[in-house]
Amino acid sequence: MSRAKKTAGKPKTVTSQLRIIGGSWRSRRISFTAWDGLRPTPDRVRETLFNWLSFDIEARSCLDLFAGTGILGLEALSRGAKTATFVDSSASSCQQLRQNVKLLDAGCEPTPHSARTEVLQFNVMNFLQTNPKGKTYEVVFADPPFRQGLLAPMMTLLESQHWLGESALIYIESEAELTKLDTPENWEEIKQKQAGQVIYRLFRRHAKNSAS
């Protein structure tokens, strides 16, 4: 007879960790609560992504949409990004992200990364609808929930509401069956790779020709 005890009540909260793989926070780990649908970008995909970005991350302003754990924006900050804005609809994800930034910054001198970090709890699509301050970003990370039809309207809003710098880089993760994305005409796909059931792509935006 098994001696394992049965436990009643709510299931235990599962805490997981991710490792930052480069920059000033290299090998530091962040903790996060795992929940259904959360798909943190794994180490090997992040390594490929930041190899693609190479020198295009340092001193750049970054926007991390559907941020979740915030691992992409945190990796960018670790590698010298000027600012990082994280947007996610989950209150617990945003709270955890703020805590992780503070923990990573412990003892950081003279200017902590947290001074260059903004965590916003918003529905991403609502957030993108208006850009009253005309703020633009040079690097955008987007990993929306799969199979919810969010990619096309998200890309349209990024362009139409002027969130993107003239030569912005946009990184997108999508389900593998989306072999082609209907991107704005001035976006050029420069990199693409597949890892399991995920396709990840990097686009470069070109300024629109104002001539008619």
Residue frames as a rotation matrix with the C-alpha (Angstrom) as fourth column:
MET 1
0.581 0.814 0.000 0.00
0.814 -0.581 0.000 0.00
0.000 0.000 -1.000 0.00
SER 2
-0.086 -0.593 0.800 1.28
0.506 -0.718 -0.478 3.45
0.858 0.364 0.362 -0.90
ARG 3
-0.090 -0.023 -0.996 2.25
0.975 -0.205 -0.083 5.60
-0.203 -0.978 0.041 2.06
ALA 4
-0.854 -0.207 0.478 1.80
0.366 -0.891 0.267 8.85
0.370 0.403 0.837 0.08
LYS 5
-0.495 0.685 -0.535 -0.61
0.523 -0.256 -0.813 11.20
-0.693 -0.682 -0.232 1.78
LYS 6
-0.140 0.556 0.819 -3.49
0.901 -0.272 0.339 12.69
0.411 0.786 -0.462 -0.09
THR 7
-0.858 -0.142 -0.493 -3.86
0.355 -0.859 -0.369 16.45
-0.371 -0.492 0.788 0.20
ALA 8
0.089 0.963 0.253 -7.16
0.990 -0.058 -0.128 18.24
-0.108 0.262 -0.959 0.05
GLY 9
0.376 0.161 -0.913 -8.04
0.306 -0.951 -0.041 21.77
-0.875 -0.263 -0.407 -0.88
LYS 10
0.872 -0.021 -0.490 -6.55
-0.403 -0.598 -0.692 24.08
-0.279 0.801 -0.530 -3.48
PRO 11
0.734 -0.669 0.120 -3.69
0.631 0.606 -0.485 22.85
0.252 0.431 0.866 -5.70
LYS 12
0.269 -0.728 -0.631 -0.25
0.613 -0.376 0.695 24.09
-0.743 -0.574 0.345 -4.71
THR 13
0.907 -0.075 -0.415 1.11
-0.308 -0.791 -0.529 27.16
-0.289 0.607 -0.740 -6.45
VAL 14
0.575 -0.725 0.378 3.97
0.792 0.610 -0.035 26.20
-0.206 0.319 0.925 -8.74
THR 15
0.745 -0.428 -0.511 6.95
-0.346 -0.904 0.252 28.55
-0.570 -0.011 -0.822 -8.68
SER 16
0.680 -0.532 0.505 9.42
0.731 0.543 -0.412 28.34
-0.055 0.649 0.759 -11.54
GLN 17
0.308 -0.665 -0.681 12.61
0.054 -0.702 0.710 30.15
-0.950 -0.256 -0.180 -12.46
LEU 18
0.890 -0.163 0.425 14.21
0.429 -0.016 -0.903 31.64
0.154 0.986 0.056 -15.56
ARG 19
0.149 -0.931 -0.334 17.86
0.696 -0.142 0.704 32.51
-0.703 -0.337 0.626 -16.09
ILE 20
0.884 -0.014 -0.467 19.04
-0.278 -0.820 -0.500 35.73
-0.376 0.572 -0.729 -17.72
ILE 21
0.736 -0.521 0.432 21.64
0.612 0.785 -0.095 34.64
-0.290 0.334 0.897 -20.23
GLY 22
-0.048 -0.819 0.572 23.64
0.894 -0.290 -0.341 37.78
0.446 0.495 0.746 -21.01
GLY 23
0.215 0.075 0.974 24.70
0.063 -0.996 0.062 41.24
0.975 0.048 -0.219 -19.90
SER 24
-0.459 -0.476 0.750 25.05
-0.594 -0.463 -0.658 42.76
0.660 -0.748 -0.070 -16.45
TRP 25
0.155 0.592 0.791 22.49
-0.952 0.303 -0.040 40.38
-0.263 -0.747 0.611 -14.95
ARG 26
0.019 -0.181 -0.983 23.99
-0.671 0.727 -0.147 37.33
0.741 0.663 -0.108 -16.63
SER 27
-0.584 -0.175 -0.793 23.21
0.184 0.923 -0.339 34.06
0.791 -0.344 -0.507 -14.78
ARG 28
-0.861 0.410 0.300 20.83
-0.451 -0.343 -0.824 35.83
-0.235 -0.845 0.480 -12.39
ARG 29
-0.766 0.636 -0.096 17.51
0.536 0.714 0.451 34.05
0.355 0.294 -0.887 -11.96
ILE 30
-0.658 0.672 0.340 13.99
-0.729 -0.682 -0.061 35.38
0.191 -0.288 0.938 -11.65
SER 31
-0.883 0.449 0.134 11.13
0.342 0.813 -0.472 33.52
-0.321 -0.371 -0.871 -9.98
PHE 32
-0.633 0.750 -0.193 7.58
-0.754 -0.541 0.372 33.51
0.175 0.381 0.908 -11.30
THR 33
-0.332 0.640 0.693 4.33
-0.322 0.613 -0.721 31.70
-0.886 -0.463 0.002 -10.69
ALA 34
-0.999 -0.039 -0.036 3.46
-0.049 0.406 0.913 29.34
-0.020 0.913 -0.407 -13.52
TRP 35
-0.176 0.982 0.068 -0.09
-0.280 0.016 -0.960 29.42
-0.944 -0.187 0.272 -14.87
ASP 36
0.045 0.282 0.958 -1.90
0.731 0.644 -0.224 27.88
-0.680 0.711 -0.177 -17.84
GLY 37
0.838 0.291 0.462 -1.07
0.545 -0.481 -0.686 29.67
0.022 0.827 -0.562 -21.08
LEU 38
0.717 -0.657 -0.233 2.17
-0.499 -0.717 0.488 31.23
-0.487 -0.234 -0.841 -19.82
ARG 39
0.828 -0.453 0.331 4.95
0.561 0.666 -0.492 30.50
0.002 0.592 0.806 -22.32
PRO 40
0.610 -0.666 -0.429 8.22
-0.291 -0.692 0.660 32.15
-0.737 -0.278 -0.616 -21.26
THR 41
0.789 -0.395 -0.470 10.67
-0.488 0.061 -0.871 32.35
0.373 0.917 -0.144 -24.14
PRO 42
0.911 -0.411 -0.032 13.21
0.358 0.750 0.556 29.57
-0.204 -0.518 0.831 -23.47
ASP 43
0.339 -0.878 -0.338 16.96
-0.010 -0.362 0.932 30.11
-0.941 -0.313 -0.131 -23.13
ARG 44
-0.413 -0.639 0.649 17.96
0.611 0.334 0.718 28.86
-0.676 0.693 0.253 -26.57
VAL 45
0.299 0.584 0.755 15.37
0.932 -0.350 -0.098 31.00
0.207 0.732 -0.649 -28.35
ARG 46
0.941 0.006 -0.340 16.43
0.140 -0.918 0.371 34.08
-0.310 -0.396 -0.864 -26.36
GLU 47
0.031 -0.999 -0.022 20.04
0.208 -0.015 0.978 33.38
-0.978 -0.034 0.207 -27.19
THR 48
-0.327 -0.070 0.942 19.19
0.930 0.154 0.334 33.28
-0.169 0.986 0.015 -30.89
LEU 49
0.678 0.683 0.271 17.05
0.713 -0.701 -0.018 36.42
0.178 0.206 -0.962 -30.65
PHE 50
0.843 -0.345 -0.413 19.72
-0.048 -0.813 0.580 38.50
-0.536 -0.469 -0.702 -28.93
ASN 51
-0.297 -0.867 0.399 22.33
0.497 0.216 0.840 37.24
-0.815 0.448 0.367 -31.36
TRP 52
0.049 0.417 0.908 20.06
0.984 -0.174 0.027 38.58
0.169 0.892 -0.419 -34.09
LEU 53
0.917 0.398 -0.008 19.71
0.389 -0.893 0.225 41.90
0.083 -0.210 -0.974 -32.30
SER 54
0.109 -0.992 0.064 23.44
0.909 0.074 -0.411 42.06
0.403 0.103 0.910 -31.63
PHE 55
-0.803 -0.524 -0.283 24.37
0.593 -0.747 -0.301 45.74
-0.054 -0.410 0.911 -31.27
ASP 56
-0.541 0.664 0.515 20.80
0.054 -0.584 0.810 46.90
0.839 0.466 0.280 -31.90
ILE 57
0.365 0.699 -0.615 19.78
0.692 0.238 0.681 46.61
0.622 -0.674 -0.397 -28.24
GLU 58
-0.326 -0.565 -0.758 22.21
0.931 -0.332 -0.153 48.84
-0.165 -0.755 0.635 -26.37
ALA 59
-0.849 -0.006 -0.528 20.82
0.110 -0.980 -0.166 52.31
-0.516 -0.199 0.833 -25.57
ARG 60
-0.769 0.639 0.033 17.52
0.004 -0.047 0.999 51.46
0.640 0.768 0.033 -27.29
SER 61
-0.519 0.722 0.459 13.99
-0.806 -0.234 -0.544 52.00
-0.285 -0.652 0.703 -25.96
CYS 62
-0.932 0.108 -0.347 12.12
-0.030 0.929 0.369 48.69
0.362 0.354 -0.862 -25.71
LEU 63
-0.163 0.943 0.291 8.44
-0.987 -0.156 -0.045 47.73
0.003 -0.294 0.956 -25.47
ASP 64
-0.985 -0.133 -0.108 7.55
-0.124 0.988 -0.088 44.26
0.119 -0.073 -0.990 -24.15
LEU 65
-0.246 0.969 -0.024 3.91
-0.937 -0.232 0.262 43.45
0.248 0.087 0.965 -25.03
PHE 66
0.777 0.523 -0.351 2.01
-0.349 0.821 0.451 40.57
0.524 -0.228 0.821 -23.40
ALA 67
0.073 -0.956 0.285 5.04
-0.842 -0.212 -0.496 40.64
0.535 -0.203 -0.820 -21.13
GLY 68
0.710 0.218 -0.669 4.18
0.078 0.921 0.382 37.74
0.699 -0.323 0.637 -18.79
THR 69
0.584 -0.586 -0.562 7.39
0.796 0.280 0.536 37.08
-0.157 -0.760 0.630 -16.86
GLY 70
0.933 -0.225 -0.281 9.02
-0.256 -0.964 -0.076 40.03
-0.254 0.143 -0.957 -18.63
ILE 71
0.435 -0.836 0.335 12.03
0.429 0.520 0.739 37.90
-0.792 -0.178 0.585 -19.51
LEU 72
0.291 -0.348 0.891 12.57
0.936 -0.091 -0.341 39.51
0.200 0.933 0.300 -22.93
GLY 73
0.737 0.020 0.676 12.53
0.017 -1.000 0.011 43.07
0.676 0.003 -0.737 -21.61
LEU 74
0.874 -0.446 0.190 14.68
-0.226 -0.027 0.974 42.06
-0.430 -0.894 -0.125 -18.64
GLU 75
0.348 -0.760 0.549 17.20
0.800 0.546 0.248 40.45
-0.489 0.353 0.798 -20.97
ALA 76
0.420 -0.144 0.896 17.23
0.659 -0.630 -0.410 43.68
0.623 0.763 -0.170 -23.00
LEU 77
0.906 -0.079 0.416 17.85
-0.315 -0.782 0.538 45.80
0.282 -0.618 -0.734 -19.88
SER 78
0.715 -0.662 0.225 20.62
0.192 0.495 0.847 43.44
-0.672 -0.563 0.481 -18.82
ARG 79
0.087 -0.676 0.732 22.26
0.961 0.249 0.117 44.03
-0.261 0.693 0.672 -22.19
GLY 80
-0.727 -0.572 -0.379 22.14
0.537 -0.818 0.204 47.81
-0.427 -0.055 0.902 -21.95
ALA 81
-0.119 0.755 0.645 18.73
0.833 -0.278 0.479 48.88
0.540 0.594 -0.596 -23.24
LYS 82
-0.802 -0.181 0.570 18.03
-0.024 -0.943 -0.332 52.52
0.597 -0.280 0.751 -22.39
THR 83
-0.475 0.728 0.495 14.45
-0.839 -0.205 -0.504 51.86
-0.265 -0.655 0.708 -21.21
ALA 84
-0.904 0.324 -0.280 11.97
0.172 0.873 0.457 49.00
0.393 0.365 -0.844 -21.06
THR 85
-0.439 0.857 0.270 8.19
-0.892 -0.379 -0.246 49.31
-0.108 -0.349 0.931 -20.87
PHE 86
-0.988 0.145 -0.053 6.31
0.144 0.989 0.021 46.13
0.056 0.013 -0.998 -19.94
VAL 87
-0.400 0.916 0.019 2.58
-0.914 -0.401 0.056 45.78
0.059 0.005 0.998 -20.69
ASP 88
-0.856 0.209 -0.472 0.45
0.163 0.977 0.138 42.90
0.490 0.041 -0.871 -19.42
SER 89
-0.059 0.946 0.318 -3.17
-0.410 -0.314 0.856 42.51
0.910 -0.080 0.407 -18.34
SER 90
0.389 0.188 -0.902 -2.37
0.542 0.745 0.390 40.29
0.745 -0.640 0.188 -15.33
ALA 91
0.741 -0.070 0.667 -2.09
-0.492 -0.734 0.469 42.10
0.457 -0.676 -0.579 -11.99
SER 92
0.855 -0.423 0.298 -0.07
-0.009 0.563 0.826 39.25
-0.518 -0.710 0.478 -10.49
SER 93
0.470 -0.705 0.531 2.36
0.877 0.308 -0.368 39.19
0.096 0.639 0.763 -13.43
CYS 94
0.421 -0.274 0.865 2.91
0.120 -0.928 -0.352 42.95
0.899 0.252 -0.358 -13.16
GLN 95
0.849 -0.081 0.522 3.43
-0.522 -0.279 0.806 42.78
0.080 -0.957 -0.280 -9.41
GLN 96
0.759 -0.572 0.311 5.88
0.389 0.781 0.488 39.91
-0.523 -0.249 0.815 -9.76
LEU 97
0.436 -0.590 0.680 7.75
0.768 -0.151 -0.623 41.72
0.470 0.793 0.387 -12.52
ARG 98
0.603 -0.186 0.776 8.18
-0.333 -0.942 0.033 44.84
0.725 -0.279 -0.630 -10.39
GLN 99
0.861 -0.267 0.434 9.49
-0.360 0.284 0.889 42.70
-0.361 -0.921 0.148 -7.54
ASN 100
0.653 -0.630 0.420 11.95
0.705 0.709 -0.031 40.91
-0.279 0.316 0.907 -9.82
VAL 101
0.475 -0.479 0.738 13.36
0.351 -0.666 -0.658 44.18
0.807 0.572 -0.148 -11.17
LYS 102
0.683 -0.189 0.706 13.97
-0.646 -0.608 0.462 45.38
0.342 -0.771 -0.537 -7.60
LEU 103
0.824 -0.374 0.425 15.64
-0.020 0.731 0.683 42.10
-0.566 -0.571 0.594 -6.65
LEU 104
0.573 -0.622 0.534 17.87
0.808 0.320 -0.494 42.16
0.136 0.714 0.686 -9.71
ASP 105
0.439 -0.335 0.834 18.81
0.100 -0.904 -0.416 45.77
0.893 0.266 -0.363 -8.98
ALA 106
0.981 -0.034 -0.189 19.84
0.189 -0.024 0.982 45.10
-0.038 -0.999 -0.017 -5.39
GLY 107
0.348 -0.905 -0.247 23.15
0.403 -0.093 0.911 46.89
-0.847 -0.416 0.332 -4.83
CYS 108
0.236 -0.238 0.942 23.23
0.968 -0.032 -0.251 48.31
0.090 0.971 0.223 -8.34
GLU 109
0.346 -0.213 -0.914 25.21
0.256 -0.916 0.310 51.56
-0.903 -0.341 -0.262 -8.66
PRO 110
-0.974 0.074 -0.214 24.97
0.084 -0.759 -0.646 54.32
-0.210 -0.647 0.733 -9.65
THR 111
-0.413 0.867 -0.279 21.68
-0.902 -0.432 -0.007 54.17
-0.126 0.249 0.960 -11.59
PRO 112
-0.546 0.230 0.806 19.49
-0.077 0.943 -0.322 51.11
-0.834 -0.238 -0.497 -11.09
HIS 113
-0.954 0.231 0.193 17.75
0.254 0.272 0.928 49.52
0.161 0.934 -0.318 -14.06
SER 114
-0.232 0.937 -0.260 14.45
0.950 0.162 -0.265 50.08
-0.207 -0.309 -0.928 -12.26
ALA 115
-0.225 0.097 -0.969 14.84
0.089 -0.989 -0.120 53.81
-0.970 -0.114 0.214 -12.91
ARG 116
-0.720 -0.101 -0.686 14.56
-0.643 -0.273 0.716 52.97
-0.260 0.957 0.132 -16.61
THR 117
-0.922 0.369 -0.118 11.69
0.320 0.896 0.307 50.52
0.219 0.245 -0.944 -16.24
GLU 118
-0.536 0.836 0.114 7.92
-0.835 -0.507 -0.213 50.96
-0.120 -0.210 0.970 -16.53
VAL 119
-0.949 0.315 -0.002 5.44
0.315 0.947 0.057 48.17
0.020 0.053 -0.998 -15.78
LEU 120
-0.649 0.754 -0.100 1.88
-0.759 -0.650 0.026 48.86
-0.046 0.093 0.995 -16.96
GLN 121
-0.732 0.510 0.451 -1.16
0.329 0.845 -0.422 46.72
-0.596 -0.161 -0.787 -16.22
PHE 122
-0.200 0.647 -0.735 -3.29
-0.789 -0.552 -0.271 47.07
-0.581 0.526 0.621 -19.33
ASN 123
0.541 0.355 0.762 -5.08
0.368 0.715 -0.594 44.97
-0.756 0.602 0.257 -21.87
VAL 124
-0.457 -0.889 0.045 -2.46
0.448 -0.186 0.874 45.21
-0.769 0.419 0.483 -24.62
MET 125
-0.392 0.343 0.854 -4.92
0.892 -0.086 0.444 45.89
0.226 0.935 -0.272 -27.43
ASN 126
0.744 0.657 -0.121 -6.55
0.662 -0.699 0.271 48.70
0.093 -0.282 -0.955 -25.42
PHE 127
0.295 -0.744 -0.599 -3.12
0.369 -0.490 0.790 50.12
-0.882 -0.454 0.130 -24.58
LEU 128
-0.629 -0.654 0.420 -2.16
0.591 -0.051 0.805 50.25
-0.505 0.754 0.419 -28.26
GLN 129
0.231 0.847 0.479 -5.39
0.968 -0.151 -0.199 52.00
-0.096 0.510 -0.855 -29.34
THR 130
0.933 0.090 0.349 -4.10
0.139 -0.983 -0.119 55.46
0.332 0.159 -0.930 -28.49
ASN 131
0.041 -0.969 -0.242 -0.67
0.987 0.077 -0.143 57.02
0.157 -0.233 0.960 -28.14
PRO 132
0.856 0.517 0.026 -1.44
0.509 -0.850 0.135 60.44
0.092 -0.102 -0.990 -26.62
LYS 133
0.600 -0.695 -0.395 2.18
-0.095 -0.552 0.828 61.26
-0.794 -0.460 -0.398 -25.79
GLY 134
0.862 -0.230 -0.452 3.45
-0.478 -0.067 -0.876 60.16
0.172 0.971 -0.168 -29.19
LYS 135
0.209 -0.817 0.537 5.98
-0.706 0.253 0.661 57.84
-0.676 -0.518 -0.524 -27.58
THR 136
0.694 -0.040 -0.719 7.97
-0.596 0.529 -0.604 55.62
0.405 0.848 0.344 -29.91
TYR 137
0.554 -0.490 0.673 10.06
-0.332 0.611 0.719 52.51
-0.763 -0.622 0.176 -29.37
GLU 138
0.033 -0.682 -0.730 13.09
-0.997 -0.074 0.024 51.19
-0.070 0.727 -0.683 -31.21
VAL 139
-0.856 -0.218 -0.469 12.66
-0.262 0.965 0.029 47.51
0.446 0.148 -0.883 -30.25
VAL 140
0.029 0.917 0.399 9.34
-0.999 0.012 0.045 45.75
0.036 -0.400 0.916 -29.66
PHE 141
-0.976 -0.203 -0.075 8.85
-0.194 0.975 -0.113 42.25
0.096 -0.095 -0.991 -28.27
ALA 142
-0.122 0.990 0.068 5.42
-0.992 -0.119 -0.042 40.65
-0.034 -0.073 0.997 -28.77
ASP 143
-0.947 -0.117 -0.301 4.35
-0.118 0.993 -0.012 37.17
0.300 0.024 -0.954 -27.68
PRO 144
-0.318 0.909 0.270 0.53
-0.941 -0.337 0.027 37.23
0.116 -0.245 0.963 -27.72
PRO 145
-0.189 0.359 0.914 -1.65
-0.372 0.836 -0.404 34.28
-0.909 -0.416 -0.024 -26.69
PHE 146
-0.970 -0.242 0.001 -1.86
-0.106 0.432 0.895 31.80
-0.217 0.869 -0.445 -29.54
ARG 147
-0.750 0.646 0.142 -4.92
0.564 0.513 0.647 31.29
0.345 0.565 -0.749 -31.75
GLN 148
-0.107 0.733 -0.671 -6.81
0.767 -0.369 -0.525 34.34
-0.632 -0.571 -0.523 -30.54
GLY 149
0.341 0.279 0.898 -6.47
0.906 -0.354 -0.234 36.46
0.252 0.893 -0.373 -33.67
LEU 150
0.736 -0.045 -0.676 -4.44
0.395 -0.782 0.483 39.15
-0.550 -0.622 -0.557 -31.93
LEU 151
-0.196 -0.974 0.111 -1.42
0.711 -0.063 0.701 39.42
-0.676 0.216 0.705 -34.21
ALA 152
-0.280 0.092 0.956 -2.95
0.889 -0.351 0.294 41.23
0.362 0.932 0.016 -37.19
PRO 153
0.731 0.579 0.361 -4.73
0.419 -0.798 0.432 43.97
0.538 -0.165 -0.826 -35.19
MET 154
0.656 -0.571 -0.493 -1.69
0.450 -0.228 0.863 44.34
-0.605 -0.789 0.108 -32.92
MET 155
-0.363 -0.846 0.390 0.64
0.834 -0.108 0.541 44.94
-0.416 0.522 0.745 -35.87
THR 156
0.038 0.480 0.877 -1.85
0.773 -0.570 0.279 47.38
0.633 0.667 -0.392 -37.43
LEU 157
0.925 0.363 -0.113 -2.07
0.341 -0.658 0.671 49.40
0.169 -0.659 -0.733 -34.20
LEU 158
0.250 -0.913 -0.322 1.69
0.661 -0.082 0.745 49.49
-0.707 -0.399 0.583 -33.72
GLU 159
-0.591 -0.481 0.647 1.96
0.806 -0.328 0.493 51.12
-0.025 0.813 0.582 -37.12
SER 160
0.015 0.701 0.713 -1.20
0.662 -0.542 0.518 53.25
0.749 0.465 -0.472 -37.27
GLN 161
0.925 0.349 -0.149 -0.81
0.327 -0.535 0.779 54.71
0.192 -0.770 -0.609 -33.77
HIS 162
0.525 -0.766 0.370 2.86
-0.233 -0.548 -0.803 55.55
0.818 0.335 -0.467 -34.38
TRP 163
0.945 -0.198 0.259 4.42
-0.203 0.265 0.943 53.43
-0.255 -0.944 0.210 -31.64
LEU 164
0.609 -0.699 0.376 7.44
0.721 0.685 0.105 52.55
-0.331 0.207 0.921 -33.78
GLY 165
0.136 -0.695 -0.706 10.64
-0.184 -0.718 0.672 54.41
-0.974 0.039 -0.225 -34.42
GLU 166
0.360 0.044 -0.932 11.69
-0.881 -0.314 -0.355 54.95
-0.308 0.949 -0.075 -38.02
SER 167
-0.099 -0.476 -0.874 13.84
-0.682 0.672 -0.288 51.80
0.724 0.567 -0.392 -38.20
ALA 168
0.091 0.215 0.972 12.28
-0.964 0.263 0.032 49.86
-0.248 -0.941 0.231 -35.33
LEU 169
-0.757 -0.283 -0.589 12.89
-0.388 0.920 0.056 46.16
0.526 0.271 -0.806 -34.87
ILE 170
0.121 0.883 0.453 9.85
-0.993 0.102 0.067 44.02
0.013 -0.458 0.889 -34.03
TYR 171
-0.899 -0.398 -0.183 10.16
-0.376 0.916 -0.142 40.49
0.224 -0.059 -0.973 -32.62
ILE 172
0.074 0.991 0.110 7.07
-0.995 0.066 0.078 38.27
0.070 -0.116 0.991 -32.80
GLU 173
-0.940 -0.198 0.277 6.35
-0.234 0.967 -0.104 34.75
-0.247 -0.162 -0.955 -31.57
SER 174
-0.027 0.963 -0.267 3.43
-0.998 -0.039 -0.041 32.84
-0.050 0.266 0.963 -33.07
GLU 175
0.361 0.251 0.898 2.01
-0.282 0.947 -0.152 29.35
-0.889 -0.199 0.413 -33.39
ALA 176
-0.560 -0.786 0.264 3.82
-0.025 0.334 0.942 27.24
-0.828 0.521 -0.206 -35.98
GLU 177
-0.101 0.570 0.815 0.82
0.880 0.434 -0.195 26.92
-0.465 0.698 -0.545 -38.31
LEU 178
0.844 0.317 -0.432 0.98
0.125 -0.901 -0.415 30.66
-0.521 0.296 -0.800 -39.01
THR 179
0.152 -0.841 0.520 3.52
0.887 0.348 0.302 30.27
-0.435 0.415 0.799 -41.77
LYS 180
-0.548 -0.291 0.785 2.86
0.648 -0.740 0.178 33.76
0.529 0.606 0.594 -43.15
LEU 181
-0.213 0.440 -0.872 1.90
0.751 -0.498 -0.434 36.94
-0.625 -0.747 -0.224 -41.31
ASP 182
0.327 0.424 0.845 -0.04
0.843 -0.535 -0.058 39.78
0.427 0.731 -0.532 -42.89
THR 183
-0.150 -0.532 -0.833 2.36
0.847 -0.504 0.169 42.50
-0.510 -0.680 0.527 -41.80
PRO 184
0.665 0.263 -0.699 2.29
-0.018 -0.930 -0.367 46.20
-0.747 0.257 -0.614 -42.66
GLU 185
0.933 -0.195 0.302 3.78
0.343 0.227 -0.912 46.76
0.110 0.954 0.279 -46.09
ASN 186
0.533 -0.770 0.351 6.77
-0.509 -0.623 -0.594 48.68
0.676 0.138 -0.724 -44.73
TRP 187
0.467 -0.395 0.791 7.89
-0.688 0.399 0.606 45.83
-0.556 -0.827 -0.085 -42.45
GLU 188
0.255 -0.488 -0.835 10.67
-0.729 0.470 -0.497 43.60
0.635 0.736 -0.236 -43.75
GLU 189
0.969 0.018 0.247 11.15
-0.176 0.752 0.636 40.13
-0.174 -0.659 0.732 -42.30
ILE 190
0.331 -0.927 -0.175 14.87
-0.856 -0.217 -0.469 39.74
0.397 0.305 -0.866 -41.70
LYS 191
-0.821 -0.569 0.033 15.02
-0.529 0.739 -0.417 36.58
0.213 -0.360 -0.908 -39.57
GLN 192
0.378 0.921 0.097 12.81
-0.889 0.332 0.314 33.55
0.257 -0.205 0.944 -38.94
LYS 193
-0.758 -0.574 -0.310 13.25
-0.449 0.804 -0.390 30.30
0.473 -0.156 -0.867 -37.07
GLN 194
0.402 0.907 -0.125 11.09
-0.545 0.347 0.763 27.54
0.736 -0.239 0.634 -35.59
ALA 195
-0.822 -0.533 0.201 11.41
-0.479 0.455 -0.751 25.85
0.308 -0.714 -0.629 -32.21
GLY 196
-0.819 0.555 0.148 8.88
0.369 0.706 -0.604 23.07
-0.440 -0.440 -0.783 -31.70
GLN 197
-0.037 0.927 0.374 5.40
0.998 0.054 -0.034 24.51
-0.052 0.372 -0.927 -32.09
VAL 198
0.576 0.162 -0.801 6.58
0.307 -0.951 0.028 28.13
-0.758 -0.262 -0.598 -32.12
ILE 199
0.217 -0.524 0.823 7.77
0.899 -0.223 -0.378 30.29
0.382 0.822 0.423 -35.01
TYR 200
0.455 -0.108 -0.884 9.73
0.490 -0.798 0.350 33.37
-0.743 -0.592 -0.311 -34.03
ARG 201
0.322 -0.186 0.928 10.47
0.894 -0.261 -0.363 36.20
0.310 0.947 0.082 -36.40
LEU 202
-0.157 -0.389 -0.908 12.32
0.546 -0.800 0.248 39.50
-0.823 -0.457 0.338 -36.46
PHE 203
0.472 0.388 0.792 11.11
0.869 -0.357 -0.343 42.39
0.149 0.850 -0.506 -38.63
ARG 204
-0.654 -0.570 -0.497 12.64
0.591 -0.795 0.134 45.74
-0.472 -0.206 0.857 -39.44
ARG 205
0.513 0.849 -0.125 10.38
0.646 -0.478 -0.595 48.70
-0.565 0.224 -0.794 -40.05
HIS 206
-0.643 -0.613 0.458 11.15
0.766 -0.507 0.396 51.08
-0.011 0.606 0.796 -42.90
ALA 207
-0.537 0.428 -0.726 9.85
0.000 -0.861 -0.508 54.64
-0.843 -0.273 0.463 -42.91
LYS 208
0.259 0.729 0.634 6.90
0.755 0.256 -0.604 55.03
-0.602 0.635 -0.484 -45.24
ASN 209
-0.770 -0.452 0.450 7.47
0.638 -0.538 0.552 56.95
-0.007 0.712 0.703 -48.43
SER 210
-0.308 0.670 -0.675 5.50
0.310 -0.600 -0.737 60.15
-0.899 -0.437 -0.023 -48.02
ALA 211
-0.825 -0.015 -0.565 5.38
-0.485 -0.494 0.722 60.69
-0.290 0.869 0.400 -51.79
SER 212
0.140 0.961 0.237 1.99
-0.482 0.275 -0.832 60.00
-0.865 0.003 0.502 -53.35
